[in-house]
Amino acid sequence: MAYQHTNSKGVTYYLYKSEVTLRGGKPQTIFFFAKTSNNPKGTPTDLPADREVRENPRNGFLTISKKK
């Protein structure tokens, strides 16, 4: 089961990850939120232990950042 988070506006988002290749050829994992529980652009994932979810107070947009 993927990590899910409900923002302050009451909308539930699901966490996904995707492996991308940067211009220099270096592979990198990106994390993103989607409103649907099945998104073809990524695979559902749990929240990594070294990351935390932050919410923009103006629009409720969720982002992931490293813990300080």
C-alpha positions as CSV (number, residue, x, y, z in Angstrom):
1,M,0.0,0.0,0.0
2,A,1.3,3.4,-0.9
3,Y,1.8,6.3,1.4
4,Q,-1.2,8.6,1.5
5,H,-1.6,12.1,3.0
6,T,-4.7,14.2,3.4
7,N,-3.9,17.9,3.2
8,S,-5.7,20.7,5.1
9,K,-8.3,21.1,2.4
10,G,-9.4,17.5,2.8
11,V,-7.9,16.1,-0.5
12,T,-6.1,12.8,-0.3
13,Y,-2.9,12.4,-2.3
14,Y,-0.9,9.2,-2.9
15,L,2.9,9.1,-3.1
16,Y,4.7,7.7,-6.2
17,K,8.3,7.3,-7.3
18,S,9.8,7.2,-10.8
19,E,13.3,6.5,-12.1
20,V,14.5,9.1,-14.5
21,T,17.7,9.7,-16.4
22,L,19.2,13.1,-16.3
23,R,20.9,14.8,-19.3
24,G,24.3,13.6,-18.2
25,G,23.1,10.0,-18.1
26,K,22.9,9.9,-14.3
27,P,19.8,8.0,-13.0
28,Q,17.8,9.6,-10.3
29,T,14.6,8.7,-8.3
30,I,11.9,11.4,-8.1
31,F,8.9,11.4,-5.8
32,F,5.6,13.0,-6.6
33,F,2.0,13.1,-5.3
34,A,-1.1,12.3,-7.3
35,K,-4.8,12.4,-6.5
36,T,-5.5,8.9,-7.9
37,S,-4.5,5.7,-6.3
38,N,-3.2,4.3,-9.6
39,N,-1.0,6.4,-11.8
40,P,0.8,5.0,-14.9
41,K,3.7,7.5,-14.6
42,G,5.1,5.9,-11.4
43,T,5.0,3.1,-8.9
44,P,3.3,3.5,-5.5
45,T,5.8,3.8,-2.6
46,D,6.1,4.4,1.1
47,L,7.6,7.6,2.6
48,P,11.4,7.2,2.9
49,A,12.6,7.4,6.5
50,D,14.9,10.4,5.7
51,R,12.1,12.5,4.1
52,E,9.1,14.5,5.4
53,V,6.0,15.9,3.8
54,R,5.4,19.6,3.7
55,E,2.3,21.5,2.7
56,N,2.1,24.9,1.1
57,P,-0.4,26.8,3.3
58,R,-1.7,28.9,0.5
59,N,-2.9,26.1,-1.9
60,G,-2.4,22.8,0.0
61,F,0.2,21.5,-2.5
62,L,2.3,18.7,-1.0
63,T,6.1,18.4,-1.4
64,I,8.7,16.1,0.0
65,S,12.0,17.3,1.5
66,K,14.8,15.9,3.5
67,K,14.6,16.0,7.3
68,K,16.7,18.6,9.0
